[in-house]
Amino acid sequence: MPDYCRLVEGIVKQLVTVSDAVSVTEERDSGTVRVKVSVDPQDLGRVIGRRGVTVNAIRTVVKAASMKSGERVKVDVVEQ
């Protein structure tokens, strides 16, 4: 079973300026894995990107990682 938290955390920590504030949690229920990312408020724009391009790229990488296991993975960015 892939570790989606570590994957997302590794990507996000490379994008932000306050890497100690990055928190990634995972919830599993009925075949869906929900990965929640929390970052420092000043880094929120860096993670989301212009028109959501960056967060959509992260979602694409996670979706590709989940293809083999067949799991459905959702990535959400939440405010602290």
Buried (B, 14 or more C-beta within 10 A) or exposed (E): EBEBBEBBBEBBBEBBEEBEBBBBEBEEEEEEBBBBBBBBEEBBEBBBBEEEEBBEEBBEBBBEBBEEEEBEBBBEBEEE
